[in-house]
Amino acid sequence: MNPDSVNKISFATLADSLGTPSIMEHIGIPEFDPKNKLHQKLSEISQKCHELKSKSSADDAIQVVLVEKGIEKLEKENDELVMKLFSEKV
């Protein structure tokens, strides 16, 4: 998971550790729970992004743009869900 919302939370909490694997120990990302609908949706979005990326061909500029637009839309939805996930923890 690497959405903007996690980066913002990371930066706000531990600016000097931003981008290092140890940041994960400090921001409290919950372990995946297959029964949690929010976790399921985040997983689904990730899978869709990977599927879209795998269909992208550098030889077809229009396809690349369409894939990137699709990924951007999914990433925005992902960011909103991550913020919801963190708000549930408070």
Backbone as CSV, one residue per row, in Angstrom:
resi,resn,N_x,N_y,N_z,CA_x,CA_y,CA_z,C_x,C_y,C_z
1,MET,0.860,-1.161,0.000,0.000,0.000,0.000,0.904,1.221,0.000
2,ASN,0.726,2.066,-0.989,1.564,3.243,-1.066,0.781,4.459,-1.551
3,PRO,-0.418,4.661,-1.044,-1.190,5.805,-1.499,-0.698,7.109,-0.888
4,ASP,-1.148,8.211,-1.491,-0.783,9.528,-0.981,-1.151,9.693,0.479
5,SER,-2.278,9.125,0.882,-2.727,9.298,2.265,-1.729,8.692,3.247
6,VAL,-1.142,7.538,2.910,-0.137,6.941,3.797,1.106,7.813,3.814
7,ASN,1.496,8.325,2.659,2.652,9.215,2.626,2.417,10.449,3.479
8,LYS,1.206,11.018,3.419,0.891,12.202,4.221,0.934,11.873,5.708
9,ILE,0.366,10.739,6.081,0.391,10.319,7.486,1.825,10.067,7.919
10,SER,2.582,9.396,7.062,3.982,9.102,7.364,4.752,10.382,7.596
11,PHE,4.593,11.335,6.686,5.335,12.575,6.789,4.933,13.351,8.031
12,ALA,3.659,13.340,8.320,3.170,14.091,9.472,3.654,13.496,10.785
13,THR,3.877,12.184,10.812,4.248,11.552,12.068,5.749,11.373,12.232
14,LEU,6.434,11.047,11.162,7.869,10.764,11.266,8.606,11.253,10.033
15,ALA,8.718,12.538,9.879,9.296,13.116,8.669,10.717,12.611,8.403
16,ASP,11.489,12.386,9.439,12.870,11.951,9.228,12.981,10.491,8.794
17,SER,11.931,9.706,8.942,11.945,8.299,8.539,11.177,8.038,7.262
18,LEU,10.677,9.091,6.634,9.828,8.947,5.449,10.532,8.117,4.380
19,GLY,9.823,7.137,3.896,10.343,6.323,2.811,11.142,5.116,3.247
20,THR,11.368,4.954,4.535,12.122,3.795,5.003,11.155,2.711,5.455
21,PRO,11.563,1.443,5.331,10.668,0.355,5.747,10.244,0.448,7.212
22,SER,11.084,1.026,8.062,10.757,1.107,9.484,9.552,1.999,9.753
23,ILE,9.177,2.829,8.792,8.012,3.697,8.983,6.768,2.868,9.271
24,MET,6.711,1.669,8.699,5.548,0.810,8.868,5.335,0.430,10.335
25,GLU,6.408,0.396,11.111,6.311,0.053,12.528,5.655,1.177,13.332
26,HIS,5.649,2.381,12.786,5.230,3.549,13.554,3.866,4.115,13.180
27,ILE,3.345,3.763,12.016,2.076,4.384,11.624,0.881,3.462,11.809
28,GLY,1.113,2.251,12.219,0.021,1.379,12.639,-0.907,0.900,11.547
29,ILE,-0.367,0.497,10.416,-1.217,-0.075,9.378,-1.674,-1.447,9.869
30,PRO,-2.968,-1.647,9.931,-3.462,-2.925,10.463,-3.157,-4.101,9.536
31,GLU,-3.000,-5.255,10.137,-2.798,-6.475,9.370,-4.052,-6.772,8.566
32,PHE,-3.875,-7.340,7.386,-5.004,-7.655,6.519,-5.967,-8.600,7.227
33,ASP,-7.237,-8.228,7.195,-8.293,-9.051,7.769,-9.259,-9.406,6.641
34,PRO,-9.248,-10.655,6.184,-10.095,-11.040,5.049,-11.589,-10.882,5.309
35,LYS,-11.991,-10.732,6.557,-13.407,-10.544,6.888,-13.823,-9.070,6.865
36,ASN,-12.840,-8.175,6.838,-13.094,-6.739,6.862,-13.381,-6.256,5.441
37,LYS,-14.577,-5.703,5.224,-14.986,-5.268,3.880,-14.082,-4.166,3.327
38,LEU,-13.601,-3.301,4.184,-12.687,-2.241,3.758,-11.367,-2.840,3.276
39,HIS,-10.857,-3.811,3.997,-9.628,-4.491,3.592,-9.829,-5.213,2.261
40,GLN,-10.993,-5.849,2.115,-11.299,-6.560,0.875,-11.303,-5.594,-0.309
41,LYS,-11.909,-4.422,-0.128,-11.989,-3.434,-1.206,-10.604,-2.903,-1.558
42,LEU,-9.778,-2.647,-0.562,-8.409,-2.190,-0.822,-7.624,-3.234,-1.612
43,SER,-7.808,-4.488,-1.258,-7.151,-5.581,-1.977,-7.633,-5.654,-3.420
44,GLU,-8.936,-5.498,-3.604,-9.536,-5.527,-4.944,-8.980,-4.398,-5.819
45,ILE,-8.861,-3.211,-5.252,-8.325,-2.070,-6.001,-6.880,-2.341,-6.400
46,SER,-6.110,-2.876,-5.488,-4.721,-3.199,-5.795,-4.625,-4.196,-6.952
47,GLN,-5.452,-5.229,-6.902,-5.452,-6.231,-7.969,-5.837,-5.602,-9.308
48,LYS,-6.830,-4.719,-9.303,-7.250,-4.051,-10.539,-6.128,-3.189,-11.106
49,CYS,-5.421,-2.485,-10.239,-4.297,-1.649,-10.697,-3.216,-2.513,-11.352
50,HIS,-2.908,-3.643,-10.724,-1.896,-4.532,-11.295,-2.355,-5.110,-12.632
51,GLU,-3.625,-5.457,-12.729,-4.165,-5.978,-13.990,-4.083,-4.921,-15.090
52,LEU,-4.479,-3.698,-14.761,-4.413,-2.627,-15.752,-2.980,-2.396,-16.211
53,LYS,-2.068,-2.344,-15.265,-0.663,-2.090,-15.600,-0.113,-3.192,-16.496
54,SER,-0.504,-4.422,-16.247,0.008,-5.541,-17.051,-0.533,-5.498,-18.481
55,LYS,-1.657,-4.819,-18.695,-2.254,-4.718,-20.027,-1.685,-3.551,-20.827
56,SER,-0.927,-2.706,-20.163,-0.376,-1.533,-20.820,0.770,-1.929,-21.740
57,SER,0.767,-1.376,-22.934,1.828,-1.632,-23.905,2.482,-0.308,-24.271
58,ALA,3.785,-0.249,-24.119,4.508,0.977,-24.438,4.392,1.325,-25.916
59,ASP,4.003,0.364,-26.739,3.875,0.590,-28.180,2.589,1.329,-28.546
60,ASP,1.634,1.387,-27.642,0.342,2.004,-27.922,0.119,3.161,-26.950
61,ALA,0.440,4.359,-27.403,0.381,5.540,-26.538,-1.023,5.798,-26.006
62,ILE,-2.029,5.581,-26.817,-3.411,5.801,-26.365,-3.754,4.820,-25.254
63,GLN,-3.374,3.585,-25.424,-3.645,2.580,-24.400,-2.927,2.936,-23.093
64,VAL,-1.698,3.395,-23.200,-0.934,3.786,-22.007,-1.661,4.898,-21.262
65,VAL,-2.146,5.897,-21.981,-2.859,7.016,-21.349,-4.137,6.518,-20.677
66,LEU,-4.891,5.654,-21.375,-6.130,5.129,-20.797,-5.856,4.302,-19.548
67,VAL,-4.815,3.490,-19.586,-4.448,2.672,-18.426,-4.062,3.581,-17.262
68,GLU,-3.240,4.593,-17.534,-2.818,5.503,-16.467,-4.005,6.256,-15.863
69,LYS,-4.948,6.669,-16.699,-6.160,7.340,-16.192,-6.961,6.388,-15.300
70,GLY,-7.081,5.135,-15.730,-7.789,4.139,-14.923,-7.110,3.907,-13.589
71,ILE,-5.788,3.841,-13.616,-5.026,3.645,-12.382,-5.171,4.864,-11.472
72,GLU,-5.123,6.059,-12.043,-5.294,7.278,-11.233,-6.640,7.270,-10.513
73,LYS,-7.690,6.873,-11.211,-9.023,6.818,-10.609,-9.042,5.817,-9.452
74,LEU,-8.445,4.652,-9.674,-8.403,3.632,-8.622,-7.556,4.089,-7.441
75,GLU,-6.456,4.776,-7.712,-5.601,5.272,-6.629,-6.331,6.317,-5.787
76,LYS,-7.141,7.137,-6.431,-7.926,8.132,-5.677,-8.913,7.424,-4.750
77,GLU,-9.586,6.406,-5.280,-10.515,5.629,-4.450,-9.758,4.948,-3.312
78,ASN,-8.577,4.440,-3.624,-7.737,3.787,-2.623,-7.371,4.764,-1.505
79,ASP,-6.975,5.982,-1.883,-6.619,6.995,-0.884,-7.780,7.283,0.063
80,GLU,-8.976,7.395,-0.505,-10.155,7.670,0.319,-10.424,6.523,1.295
81,LEU,-10.253,5.302,0.820,-10.477,4.139,1.687,-9.416,4.032,2.778
82,VAL,-8.171,4.374,2.437,-7.102,4.334,3.449,-7.372,5.363,4.533
83,MET,-7.832,6.542,4.144,-8.162,7.556,5.146,-9.301,7.061,6.035
84,LYS,-10.267,6.378,5.441,-11.365,5.807,6.217,-10.824,4.735,7.174
85,LEU,-9.910,3.924,6.687,-9.298,2.874,7.515,-8.615,3.476,8.739
86,PHE,-7.850,4.557,8.524,-7.166,5.186,9.645,-8.119,5.912,10.570
87,SER,-9.217,6.435,10.040,-10.175,7.117,10.905,-10.916,6.110,11.793
88,GLU,-11.043,4.866,11.341,-11.670,3.821,12.145,-10.800,3.470,13.354
89,LYS,-9.486,3.655,13.214,-8.557,3.288,14.281,-8.554,4.300,15.409
90,VAL,-9.016,5.500,15.152,-8.952,6.568,16.157,-10.015,6.398,17.190
